[in-house]
Amino acid sequence: MASGPPRQLRLSIVGWWVVALLLLLQTAVMWAGRDALPDQVAGGGLAPLGEAAGHARHLLVVNTAFGIGLAAAYLVLGALLFRRRPWARLLLTGFAVVHLLMLLGTGAVLSVNGVLVLFGAVAGLLLWWPTSTEWVTGEHD
């Protein structure tokens, strides 16, 4: 048996790290365009014009917290998979399912989020590939 993780698992971990980096990039872009956010909130009918600034600020904070939290989870849990921690795979899958449900719930899948869904789907498939499963759950050194 090879001492390192199989190719499928390595590709899965890199996929999760790409998702994490895209989430951080998306958060940074959102902050860079924060001045236009109140107009977008009001224009989208999410809040009356007088309340749009407060709603935009709240949206910015909540989206930032979720983006950073999910990115941290994907980065840390991905790294733990190299240490053959089966529970990290379960937690990573749980975070991914919650993330997917959040994206589907907002209807924002046809944007940069579509790329996140695609990378996450491929990474998730490779994460549970038989060779990945065998290595993560096999005998540890």
C-alpha positions in Angstrom: 0.0 0.0 0.0 1.3 3.5 -0.8 2.2 5.6 2.1 0.4 8.7 0.8 -3.2 9.3 0.0 -4.5 8.1 -3.4 -4.8 10.5 -6.3 -8.6 10.8 -6.0 -8.3 11.9 -2.4 -5.6 14.4 -3.2 -7.7 15.9 -6.0 -10.7 16.0 -3.7 -8.7 17.9 -1.0 -7.4 20.4 -3.6 -11.0 20.8 -4.9 -12.2 21.7 -1.4 -9.3 24.2 -1.0 -10.3 25.8 -4.4 -13.8 26.1 -3.0 -12.4 27.8 0.1 -10.3 30.2 -1.9 -13.2 31.1 -4.2 -15.4 31.7 -1.1 -12.7 34.1 0.3 -12.4 35.8 -3.1 -16.1 36.2 -3.3 -16.2 37.7 0.2 -13.4 40.1 -0.7 -15.2 41.2 -3.9 -18.4 41.7 -1.9 -16.5 44.0 0.5 -14.9 45.9 -2.4 -18.3 46.6 -3.8 -20.0 47.4 -0.5 -20.9 51.0 -1.5 -23.2 49.7 -4.2 -24.8 47.1 -2.0 -27.6 49.3 -0.5 -28.8 50.2 -4.0 -28.8 46.5 -4.9 -30.8 45.7 -1.8 -33.3 48.4 -2.5 -33.5 47.6 -6.2 -34.0 43.9 -5.5 -37.0 44.7 -3.3 -35.3 43.3 -0.2 -35.8 46.4 1.8 -37.3 49.9 1.4 -34.8 52.6 0.3 -34.6 54.1 3.8 -33.7 50.7 5.4 -31.5 49.4 2.6 -28.2 50.6 4.2 -28.9 48.7 7.4 -30.0 45.6 5.6 -27.0 45.8 3.3 -24.6 46.0 6.3 -26.4 43.0 7.9 -26.1 41.0 4.7 -22.5 41.9 4.4 -21.7 40.8 7.9 -23.7 37.5 7.7 -22.3 36.6 4.3 -18.7 37.4 5.5 -19.2 35.2 8.6 -20.5 32.3 6.5 -17.9 32.7 3.8 -15.0 32.8 6.2 -16.4 30.0 8.4 -17.0 27.6 5.5 -13.6 28.4 3.9 -11.9 27.7 7.3 -13.8 24.4 7.6 -12.8 23.3 4.1 -9.2 24.2 4.6 -8.8 22.7 8.0 -10.8 19.5 7.4 -9.1 19.0 4.1 -5.7 19.2 5.8 -6.9 16.7 8.4 -7.8 14.2 5.7 -4.0 13.9 5.0 -3.8 12.6 8.6 -6.4 9.9 7.9 -9.1 11.3 10.1 -12.4 9.6 9.0 -14.4 12.1 11.2 -13.0 15.0 9.1 -14.5 13.5 6.0 -17.9 13.3 7.7 -17.7 16.8 8.9 -16.5 18.1 5.6 -19.4 16.4 3.9 -21.8 17.9 6.4 -20.5 21.4 5.8 -20.8 20.8 2.1 -24.4 19.7 2.3 -25.3 22.7 4.4 -23.5 25.0 2.0 -25.3 23.4 -1.0 -28.7 23.8 0.7 -27.9 27.5 1.5 -27.0 28.1 -2.2 -30.1 26.3 -3.4 -32.2 28.2 -0.9 -31.1 31.5 -2.2 -31.4 30.6 -5.8 -28.0 32.0 -6.5 -26.6 28.9 -8.2 -26.4 30.6 -11.6 -23.5 32.9 -10.7 -20.0 32.3 -9.3 -21.8 30.0 -6.9 -22.4 27.6 -9.8 -18.6 27.2 -10.0 -18.6 26.5 -6.2 -21.3 23.8 -6.7 -19.4 22.2 -9.5 -16.1 22.1 -7.7 -17.8 20.9 -4.5 -19.7 18.2 -6.4 -16.5 16.8 -8.0 -14.6 17.1 -4.7 -17.4 15.4 -2.8 -17.5 12.5 -5.3 -13.8 12.0 -5.1 -13.9 12.3 -1.3 -16.1 9.2 -1.2 -14.4 7.3 -4.0 -13.6 3.7 -3.0 -9.8 4.2 -3.0 -10.2 7.4 -0.9 -12.5 5.6 1.5 -10.1 2.7 1.8 -7.1 5.0 2.5 -8.9 7.2 5.0 -10.5 4.4 7.0 -7.7 1.8 6.6 -5.1 0.9 9.1 -3.2 3.9 10.4 0.6 4.1 10.8 
